[in-house]
């Protein structure tokens, strides 16, 4: 990556003494807070058979992931 100008570093809030290389981020699954929003998304994407899986341990707050079934 080319050297970044000082004004740009200040604008982005980056440190002056580090090299700013792009970090490769792991792709995470699409998650939803409500079952209605997950069903709407699955319908929009054309997924017919699916199962909603809660990724959180507690049942108080939900983080739902769509898992397609075969």
LUMVEXDREN-986863 format. One record per residue: residue number from 1; residue in three letters; y negated, z negated, x negated of N, C-alpha, C in turn. Coordinates in Angstrom, 3 decimals. Example, Ala and Ser with C-alpha at 12.3 -4.5 7.8 and 13.67 -1.06 7.14 Angstrom:
<sites>
[1; "Ala"; [5.690; -7.800; -13.190]; [4.500; -7.800; -12.300]; [3.300; -7.800; -13.200]],
[2; "Ser"; [2.250; -7.080; -12.850]; [1.060; -7.140; -13.670]; [-0.030; -7.870; -12.900]],
</sites>
This chain:
<sites>
[1; "Unk"; [1.173; 0.000; -0.832]; [0.000; 0.000; 0.000]; [-1.244; 0.000; -0.882]],
[2; "Unk"; [-2.264; 0.726; -0.465]; [-3.480; 0.814; -1.266]; [-4.255; -0.493; -1.209]],
[3; "Unk"; [-5.156; -0.645; -2.160]; [-5.963; -1.859; -2.245]; [-6.926; -1.928; -1.053]],
[4; "Unk"; [-7.000; -3.090; -0.441]; [-7.820; -3.257; 0.747]; [-9.214; -3.748; 0.366]],
[5; "Unk"; [-10.224; -3.202; 1.019]; [-11.607; -3.567; 0.749]; [-11.899; -4.978; 1.252]],
[6; "Unk"; [-12.812; -5.672; 0.578]; [-13.135; -7.063; 0.888]; [-13.599; -7.240; 2.329]],
[7; "Unk"; [-14.445; -6.329; 2.826]; [-14.924; -6.444; 4.206]; [-13.782; -6.391; 5.204]],
[8; "Unk"; [-12.804; -5.544; 4.907]; [-11.637; -5.408; 5.793]; [-10.795; -6.693; 5.770]],
[9; "Unk"; [-10.657; -7.294; 4.583]; [-9.908; -8.544; 4.461]; [-10.582; -9.641; 5.274]],
[10; "Unk"; [-11.918; -9.696; 5.201]; [-12.658; -10.710; 5.961]; [-12.503; -10.482; 7.459]],
[11; "Unk"; [-12.532; -9.223; 7.871]; [-12.395; -8.880; 9.285]; [-11.027; -9.285; 9.822]],
[12; "Unk"; [-9.987; -9.065; 9.028]; [-8.624; -9.391; 9.445]; [-8.238; -10.843; 9.167]],
[13; "Unk"; [-9.087; -11.579; 8.457]; [-8.812; -12.979; 8.151]; [-7.710; -13.165; 7.130]],
[14; "Unk"; [-7.672; -12.311; 6.128]; [-6.625; -12.373; 5.111]; [-7.141; -13.065; 3.853]],
[15; "Unk"; [-6.231; -13.638; 3.084]; [-6.598; -14.325; 1.848]; [-6.976; -13.305; 0.778]],
[16; "Unk"; [-7.857; -13.703; -0.117]; [-8.329; -12.786; -1.151]; [-7.384; -12.703; -2.343]],
[17; "Unk"; [-6.493; -13.670; -2.499]; [-5.682; -13.746; -3.709]; [-4.226; -13.324; -3.493]],
[18; "Unk"; [-3.928; -12.652; -2.395]; [-2.548; -12.243; -2.132]; [-2.480; -10.738; -1.933]],
[19; "Unk"; [-1.335; -10.163; -2.288]; [-1.141; -8.738; -2.001]; [-0.638; -8.641; -0.563]],
[20; "Unk"; [-1.226; -7.767; 0.198]; [-0.941; -7.690; 1.629]; [0.030; -6.559; 1.907]],
[21; "Unk"; [1.313; -6.876; 1.808]; [2.360; -5.903; 2.069]; [2.829; -6.065; 3.502]],
[22; "Unk"; [3.232; -4.963; 4.109]; [3.718; -5.024; 5.483]; [5.079; -5.706; 5.512]],
[23; "Unk"; [5.238; -6.601; 6.477]; [6.490; -7.329; 6.645]; [7.339; -6.594; 7.661]],
[24; "Unk"; [8.591; -6.393; 7.361]; [9.495; -5.754; 8.300]; [9.998; -6.823; 9.261]],
[25; "Unk"; [9.646; -6.660; 10.530]; [10.014; -7.653; 11.527]; [11.281; -7.243; 12.254]],
[26; "Unk"; [12.088; -8.223; 12.584]; [13.317; -8.004; 13.323]; [12.970; -7.690; 14.782]],
[27; "Unk"; [13.625; -6.708; 15.346]; [13.377; -6.332; 16.730]; [14.050; -7.360; 17.633]],
[28; "Unk"; [13.258; -7.972; 18.517]; [13.772; -8.999; 19.412]; [14.011; -8.409; 20.796]],
[29; "Unk"; [14.897; -9.014; 21.572]; [15.150; -8.488; 22.917]; [13.977; -8.748; 23.851]],
[30; "Unk"; [13.822; -7.881; 24.847]; [12.780; -8.039; 25.866]; [13.182; -9.212; 26.746]],
[31; "Unk"; [12.258; -10.156; 26.938]; [12.557; -11.340; 27.737]; [11.548; -11.488; 28.866]],
[32; "Unk"; [11.934; -12.265; 29.872]; [11.127; -12.450; 31.069]; [11.117; -13.912; 31.474]],
[33; "Unk"; [10.030; -14.337; 32.135]; [9.924; -15.719; 32.600]; [10.516; -15.904; 33.992]],
[34; "Unk"; [10.487; -14.846; 34.814]; [11.010; -14.963; 36.179]; [12.107; -13.931; 36.404]],
[35; "Unk"; [12.991; -14.255; 37.352]; [14.080; -13.338; 37.692]; [13.540; -12.085; 38.377]],
[36; "Unk"; [12.470; -12.241; 39.154]; [11.889; -11.101; 39.858]; [11.367; -10.046; 38.876]],
[37; "Unk"; [10.686; -10.507; 37.837]; [10.153; -9.565; 36.857]; [11.277; -8.887; 36.072]],
[38; "Unk"; [12.357; -9.611; 35.799]; [13.501; -9.031; 35.087]; [14.187; -7.981; 35.956]],
[39; "Unk"; [14.347; -8.275; 37.243]; [14.973; -7.311; 38.163]; [14.113; -6.064; 38.312]],
[40; "Unk"; [12.812; -6.246; 38.383]; [11.886; -5.125; 38.507]; [11.959; -4.222; 37.274]],
[41; "Unk"; [12.033; -4.825; 36.089]; [12.130; -4.070; 34.844]; [13.453; -3.305; 34.766]],
[42; "Unk"; [14.550; -3.959; 35.163]; [15.864; -3.312; 35.134]; [15.899; -2.139; 36.113]],
[43; "Unk"; [15.288; -2.313; 37.263]; [15.223; -1.242; 38.248]; [14.397; -0.066; 37.723]],
[44; "Unk"; [13.291; -0.385; 37.054]; [12.422; 0.640; 36.480]; [13.141; 1.425; 35.385]],
[45; "Unk"; [13.935; 0.741; 34.569]; [14.660; 1.381; 33.466]; [15.952; 2.056; 33.921]],
[46; "Unk"; [16.361; 1.832; 35.179]; [17.559; 2.479; 35.711]; [18.849; 1.779; 35.340]],
[47; "Unk"; [18.797; 0.501; 35.075]; [19.999; -0.268; 34.751]; [20.590; -0.776; 36.061]],
[48; "Unk"; [21.801; -0.323; 36.377]; [22.432; -0.675; 37.651]; [23.173; -2.014; 37.572]],
[49; "Unk"; [24.083; -2.107; 36.604]; [24.880; -3.336; 36.450]; [24.355; -4.112; 35.248]],
[50; "Unk"; [23.910; -5.322; 35.505]; [23.387; -6.157; 34.431]; [23.564; -7.624; 34.788]],
[51; "Unk"; [23.432; -8.458; 33.764]; [23.524; -9.898; 33.936]; [22.302; -10.512; 33.272]],
[52; "Unk"; [21.689; -11.493; 33.927]; [20.539; -12.195; 33.350]; [21.033; -13.422; 32.600]],
[53; "Unk"; [20.669; -13.534; 31.338]; [21.099; -14.638; 30.480]; [19.878; -15.446; 30.086]],
[54; "Unk"; [19.946; -16.765; 30.285]; [18.865; -17.651; 29.875]; [19.026; -17.965; 28.394]],
[55; "Unk"; [18.004; -17.662; 27.604]; [18.080; -17.889; 26.164]; [17.688; -19.309; 25.767]],
[56; "Unk"; [17.107; -20.051; 26.680]; [16.724; -21.438; 26.403]; [17.858; -22.381; 26.777]],
[57; "Unk"; [17.903; -23.515; 26.119]; [18.949; -24.506; 26.366]; [18.688; -25.230; 27.680]],
[58; "Unk"; [17.440; -25.632; 27.900]; [17.117; -26.380; 29.111]; [16.945; -25.429; 30.285]],
[59; "Unk"; [17.232; -25.926; 31.472]; [17.093; -25.127; 32.685]; [15.684; -25.247; 33.278]],
[60; "Unk"; [14.850; -26.149; 32.726]; [13.496; -26.330; 33.249]; [12.659; -25.066; 33.057]],
[61; "Unk"; [12.631; -24.560; 31.844]; [11.894; -23.339; 31.545]; [12.898; -22.230; 31.284]],
[62; "Unk"; [12.575; -21.039; 31.763]; [13.504; -19.928; 31.601]; [12.943; -18.879; 30.661]],
[63; "Unk"; [13.831; -18.275; 29.910]; [13.547; -17.123; 29.062]; [14.737; -16.193; 29.265]],
[64; "Unk"; [14.598; -15.260; 30.192]; [15.711; -14.426; 30.625]; [15.780; -13.127; 29.849]],
[65; "Unk"; [17.020; -12.739; 29.514]; [17.289; -11.496; 28.828]; [18.243; -10.686; 29.697]],
[66; "Unk"; [18.023; -9.375; 29.777]; [18.900; -8.488; 30.542]; [20.019; -8.029; 29.632]],
[67; "Unk"; [21.279; -8.288; 30.077]; [22.455; -7.841; 29.331]; [23.198; -6.835; 30.211]],
[68; "Unk"; [23.219; -5.547; 29.820]; [23.926; -4.558; 30.646]; [25.426; -4.773; 30.614]],
[69; "Unk"; [26.053; -4.606; 31.780]; [27.518; -4.715; 31.877]; [28.120; -3.326; 31.987]],
[70; "Unk"; [29.350; -3.188; 31.521]; [30.020; -1.890; 31.567]; [30.814; -1.710; 32.824]],
</sites>
